[in-house]
Amino acid sequence: MFEKKKRTPKKPTEPLMFYSNNDLFYNSYLTEALDEQAIRALHFILKRTNNTKTKFNITYQEIREGAELSCNNHVKRSLDTLKLLGLISVEVVKKVQTIQVLKTAKKLNTKRVG
């Protein structure tokens, strides 16, 4: 009686793009491996460290405010994800947290945030 209509897949409206195809991180890698909070945290850390591999003292509160995350649990989960993928290293010495970027992006578009 009723014919099933074939569904056409919806085209993505606009993917999260922070890097061009010539960068170390490819868009598909970032959007598949990271969630929104981790992408925001990575974007803030790269912006804060001026895309260099030097160590910086960055607190949870700074990441939370800069990346516009709702709570410290999101910050912790994002940093854990970035550590597991080998993008950053986090050291805590005498209650001071230092973050070092292990893989930098060649070009960073700071106008777009998730």
DRENVO-902809 format. One record per residue: x, y, z of N, C-alpha, C in turn; residue number from 1; residue in three letters. Coordinates in nm, 2 decimals, always signed. Example, Ala and Ser with C-alpha at 12.3 -4.5 7.8 and 13.67 -1.06 7.14 Angstrom:
nX nY nZ caX caY caZ cX cY cZ resi resn
+1.32 -0.57 +0.78 +1.23 -0.45 +0.78 +1.32 -0.33 +0.78 1 ALA $
+1.28 -0.22 +0.71 +1.37 -0.11 +0.71 +1.29 +0.00 +0.79 2 SER $
This chain:
nX nY nZ caX caY caZ cX cY cZ resi resn
+0.08 -0.12 +0.00 +0.00 +0.00 +0.00 +0.08 +0.13 +0.00 1 MET $
+0.16 +0.14 +0.11 +0.25 +0.26 +0.11 +0.39 +0.22 +0.07 2 PHE $
+0.44 +0.31 -0.01 +0.58 +0.29 -0.06 +0.67 +0.36 +0.04 3 GLU $
+0.78 +0.29 +0.07 +0.88 +0.36 +0.15 +0.96 +0.45 +0.07 4 LYS $
+0.97 +0.57 +0.12 +1.05 +0.67 +0.05 +1.20 +0.65 +0.10 5 LYS $
+1.28 +0.66 +0.00 +1.43 +0.65 +0.03 +1.47 +0.78 +0.09 6 LYS $
+1.54 +0.76 +0.20 +1.60 +0.88 +0.27 +1.73 +0.92 +0.21 7 ARG $
+1.74 +1.04 +0.19 +1.87 +1.09 +0.14 +1.94 +1.15 +0.26 8 THR $
+2.07 +1.11 +0.28 +2.14 +1.16 +0.39 +2.15 +1.31 +0.39 9 PRO $
+2.14 +1.37 +0.51 +2.15 +1.52 +0.52 +2.30 +1.56 +0.51 10 LYS $
+2.32 +1.67 +0.44 +2.45 +1.72 +0.43 +2.48 +1.79 +0.55 11 LYS $
+2.61 +1.78 +0.60 +2.64 +1.86 +0.72 +2.64 +2.01 +0.69 12 PRO $
+2.58 +2.08 +0.79 +2.56 +2.22 +0.76 +2.70 +2.29 +0.75 13 THR $
+2.78 +2.27 +0.86 +2.91 +2.33 +0.85 +3.00 +2.26 +0.95 14 GLU $
+3.10 +2.19 +0.91 +3.19 +2.12 +1.00 +3.27 +2.21 +1.09 15 PRO $
+3.31 +2.16 +1.20 +3.40 +2.24 +1.29 +3.54 +2.24 +1.22 16 LEU $
+3.58 +2.36 +1.18 +3.71 +2.37 +1.11 +3.80 +2.47 +1.18 17 MET $
+3.91 +2.43 +1.23 +4.00 +2.52 +1.29 +4.13 +2.52 +1.21 18 PHE $
+4.15 +2.42 +1.13 +4.28 +2.40 +1.06 +4.25 +2.38 +0.91 19 TYR $
+4.35 +2.42 +0.83 +4.33 +2.39 +0.69 +4.39 +2.25 +0.66 20 SER $
+4.38 +2.20 +0.54 +4.42 +2.06 +0.50 +4.58 +2.05 +0.51 21 ASN $
+4.65 +2.17 +0.50 +4.79 +2.16 +0.50 +4.85 +2.16 +0.64 22 ASN $
+4.77 +2.16 +0.75 +4.81 +2.16 +0.88 +4.85 +2.02 +0.93 23 ASP $
+4.91 +2.01 +1.05 +4.94 +1.89 +1.11 +4.82 +1.81 +1.15 24 LEU $
+4.71 +1.88 +1.19 +4.59 +1.82 +1.23 +4.49 +1.83 +1.11 25 PHE $
+4.43 +1.72 +1.07 +4.33 +1.73 +0.96 +4.20 +1.74 +1.03 26 TYR $
+4.10 +1.81 +0.96 +3.97 +1.83 +1.01 +3.90 +1.70 +1.05 27 ASN $
+3.91 +1.60 +0.97 +3.84 +1.47 +1.00 +3.90 +1.41 +1.13 28 SER $
+4.03 +1.42 +1.14 +4.09 +1.37 +1.26 +4.04 +1.44 +1.39 29 TYR $
+4.04 +1.57 +1.38 +3.99 +1.64 +1.50 +3.85 +1.62 +1.54 30 LEU $
+3.76 +1.63 +1.44 +3.62 +1.62 +1.46 +3.58 +1.47 +1.50 31 THR $
+3.65 +1.37 +1.45 +3.62 +1.23 +1.49 +3.67 +1.19 +1.62 32 GLU $
+3.79 +1.24 +1.65 +3.86 +1.20 +1.78 +3.83 +1.28 +1.90 33 ALA $
+3.79 +1.40 +1.88 +3.76 +1.49 +1.99 +3.62 +1.54 +2.00 34 LEU $
+3.57 +1.56 +2.12 +3.44 +1.61 +2.14 +3.45 +1.77 +2.14 35 ASP $
+3.34 +1.83 +2.15 +3.33 +1.98 +2.15 +3.42 +2.04 +2.26 36 GLU $
+3.41 +1.99 +2.38 +3.48 +2.05 +2.49 +3.63 +2.04 +2.47 37 GLN $
+3.68 +1.92 +2.42 +3.82 +1.90 +2.39 +3.87 +1.99 +2.28 38 ALA $
+3.79 +2.01 +2.18 +3.83 +2.10 +2.07 +3.84 +2.24 +2.12 39 ILE $
+3.75 +2.29 +2.20 +3.76 +2.42 +2.26 +3.88 +2.44 +2.35 40 ARG $
+3.91 +2.33 +2.43 +4.02 +2.34 +2.52 +4.15 +2.34 +2.44 41 ALA $
+4.16 +2.26 +2.34 +4.28 +2.26 +2.25 +4.30 +2.39 +2.19 42 LEU $
+4.19 +2.45 +2.14 +4.19 +2.58 +2.07 +4.25 +2.69 +2.17 43 HIS $
+4.19 +2.69 +2.29 +4.24 +2.79 +2.39 +4.38 +2.77 +2.43 44 PHE $
+4.43 +2.64 +2.44 +4.57 +2.61 +2.48 +4.66 +2.66 +2.37 45 ILE $
+4.63 +2.63 +2.25 +4.71 +2.67 +2.14 +4.72 +2.82 +2.13 46 LEU $
+4.61 +2.89 +2.15 +4.60 +3.03 +2.14 +4.68 +3.09 +2.26 47 LYS $
+4.67 +3.04 +2.38 +4.74 +3.09 +2.50 +4.89 +3.07 +2.49 48 ARG $
+4.93 +2.95 +2.43 +5.08 +2.93 +2.42 +5.14 +2.98 +2.30 49 THR $
+5.06 +3.06 +2.22 +5.11 +3.12 +2.09 +5.16 +3.02 +2.00 50 ASN $
+5.10 +2.90 +2.00 +5.13 +2.79 +1.91 +5.28 +2.75 +1.92 51 ASN $
+5.33 +2.75 +2.04 +5.47 +2.71 +2.06 +5.48 +2.59 +2.15 52 THR $
+5.59 +2.52 +2.16 +5.61 +2.40 +2.23 +5.67 +2.43 +2.37 53 LYS $
+5.67 +2.55 +2.42 +5.72 +2.58 +2.55 +5.62 +2.55 +2.65 54 THR $
+5.66 +2.53 +2.78 +5.57 +2.50 +2.89 +5.51 +2.63 +2.94 55 LYS $
+5.38 +2.62 +2.97 +5.31 +2.73 +3.03 +5.24 +2.69 +3.16 56 PHE $
+5.23 +2.78 +3.25 +5.14 +2.75 +3.37 +5.00 +2.79 +3.34 57 ASN $
+4.91 +2.70 +3.33 +4.77 +2.73 +3.30 +4.69 +2.65 +3.40 58 ILE $
+4.60 +2.73 +3.47 +4.51 +2.66 +3.57 +4.38 +2.62 +3.51 59 THR $
+4.31 +2.53 +3.58 +4.18 +2.48 +3.53 +4.09 +2.60 +3.51 60 TYR $
+4.09 +2.70 +3.60 +4.00 +2.81 +3.59 +4.02 +2.89 +3.47 61 GLN $
+4.15 +2.91 +3.43 +4.18 +2.98 +3.30 +4.13 +2.90 +3.18 62 GLU $
+4.15 +2.77 +3.18 +4.10 +2.69 +3.07 +3.95 +2.70 +3.07 63 ILE $
+3.89 +2.69 +3.19 +3.74 +2.69 +3.20 +3.68 +2.82 +3.14 64 ARG $
+3.74 +2.93 +3.18 +3.69 +3.06 +3.13 +3.73 +3.09 +2.98 65 GLU $
+3.85 +3.05 +2.95 +3.89 +3.08 +2.81 +3.83 +2.99 +2.71 66 GLY $
+3.80 +2.87 +2.74 +3.74 +2.77 +2.65 +3.59 +2.77 +2.66 67 ALA $
+3.53 +2.85 +2.76 +3.39 +2.86 +2.79 +3.33 +2.72 +2.82 68 GLU $
+3.40 +2.65 +2.91 +3.34 +2.52 +2.95 +3.26 +2.54 +3.08 69 LEU $
+3.17 +2.45 +3.11 +3.07 +2.48 +3.22 +3.13 +2.44 +3.35 70 SER $
+3.22 +2.34 +3.36 +3.26 +2.29 +3.49 +3.40 +2.23 +3.48 71 CYS $
+3.47 +2.21 +3.60 +3.60 +2.16 +3.60 +3.61 +2.01 +3.55 72 ASN $
+3.50 +1.94 +3.56 +3.50 +1.80 +3.51 +3.52 +1.80 +3.36 73 ASN $
+3.46 +1.90 +3.29 +3.48 +1.90 +3.14 +3.62 +1.93 +3.11 74 HIS $
+3.68 +2.02 +3.19 +3.82 +2.06 +3.17 +3.91 +1.93 +3.19 75 VAL $
+3.89 +1.86 +3.30 +3.97 +1.74 +3.33 +3.95 +1.63 +3.22 76 LYS $
+3.83 +1.61 +3.18 +3.80 +1.51 +3.07 +3.86 +1.55 +2.94 77 ARG $
+3.86 +1.68 +2.91 +3.92 +1.73 +2.78 +4.07 +1.72 +2.79 78 SER $
+4.13 +1.75 +2.90 +4.28 +1.74 +2.91 +4.32 +1.59 +2.91 79 LEU $
+4.24 +1.50 +2.97 +4.27 +1.36 +2.96 +4.27 +1.31 +2.82 80 ASP $
+4.17 +1.35 +2.74 +4.15 +1.31 +2.60 +4.27 +1.36 +2.52 81 THR $
+4.31 +1.49 +2.54 +4.42 +1.55 +2.47 +4.55 +1.48 +2.50 82 LEU $
+4.57 +1.44 +2.63 +4.69 +1.36 +2.67 +4.69 +1.23 +2.61 83 LYS $
+4.58 +1.16 +2.60 +4.58 +1.02 +2.55 +4.61 +1.02 +2.40 84 LEU $
+4.57 +1.13 +2.33 +4.60 +1.14 +2.18 +4.74 +1.19 +2.16 85 LEU $
+4.82 +1.23 +2.26 +4.95 +1.28 +2.25 +4.96 +1.42 +2.19 86 GLY $
+4.86 +1.50 +2.21 +4.87 +1.64 +2.16 +4.93 +1.73 +2.27 87 LEU $
+4.91 +1.70 +2.40 +4.97 +1.78 +2.50 +5.03 +1.70 +2.61 88 ILE $
+5.11 +1.76 +2.69 +5.16 +1.69 +2.81 +5.13 +1.78 +2.93 89 SER $
+5.08 +1.72 +3.04 +5.04 +1.80 +3.16 +5.12 +1.75 +3.28 90 VAL $
+5.19 +1.84 +3.35 +5.27 +1.81 +3.46 +5.22 +1.89 +3.58 91 GLU $
+5.21 +1.83 +3.70 +5.17 +1.90 +3.82 +5.28 +1.89 +3.92 92 VAL $
+5.34 +2.00 +3.95 +5.45 +2.00 +4.05 +5.42 +2.11 +4.16 93 VAL $
+5.41 +2.06 +4.28 +5.37 +2.15 +4.39 +5.25 +2.23 +4.37 94 LYS $
+5.14 +2.16 +4.32 +5.01 +2.22 +4.29 +5.02 +2.33 +4.18 95 LYS $
+5.12 +2.33 +4.10 +5.12 +2.41 +3.98 +5.12 +2.33 +3.86 96 VAL $
+5.02 +2.35 +3.78 +5.00 +2.27 +3.66 +5.07 +2.34 +3.54 97 GLN $
+5.15 +2.27 +3.47 +5.22 +2.32 +3.35 +5.17 +2.23 +3.23 98 THR $
+5.14 +2.30 +3.12 +5.09 +2.23 +3.00 +5.19 +2.26 +2.89 99 ILE $
+5.23 +2.16 +2.82 +5.32 +2.17 +2.70 +5.25 +2.11 +2.58 100 GLN $
+5.25 +2.19 +2.47 +5.19 +2.14 +2.35 +5.29 +2.05 +2.28 101 VAL $
+5.26 +1.93 +2.25 +5.35 +1.84 +2.18 +5.34 +1.85 +2.03 102 LEU $
+5.22 +1.87 +1.98 +5.20 +1.88 +1.83 +5.13 +2.02 +1.81 103 LYS $
+5.20 +2.11 +1.74 +5.14 +2.24 +1.71 +5.08 +2.24 +1.58 104 THR $
+4.99 +2.33 +1.56 +4.93 +2.35 +1.43 +5.00 +2.46 +1.35 105 ALA $
+5.01 +2.45 +1.22 +5.09 +2.55 +1.15 +5.01 +2.68 +1.14 106 LYS $
+4.88 +2.67 +1.11 +4.79 +2.78 +1.10 +4.67 +2.76 +1.19 107 LYS $
+4.64 +2.86 +1.27 +4.53 +2.85 +1.36 +4.43 +2.97 +1.33 108 LEU $
+4.30 +2.93 +1.30 +4.20 +3.03 +1.28 +4.13 +3.06 +1.41 109 ASN $
+4.17 +3.17 +1.47 +4.11 +3.21 +1.60 +3.98 +3.27 +1.59 110 THR $
+3.92 +3.29 +1.47 +3.79 +3.36 +1.46 +3.68 +3.26 +1.49 111 LYS $
+3.70 +3.13 +1.47 +3.60 +3.03 +1.49 +3.62 +2.95 +1.62 112 ARG $
+3.52 +2.95 +1.70 +3.53 +2.86 +1.82 +3.40 +2.78 +1.82 113 VAL $
+3.42 +2.65 +1.78 +3.31 +2.55 +1.79 +3.18 +2.61 +1.76 114 GLY $
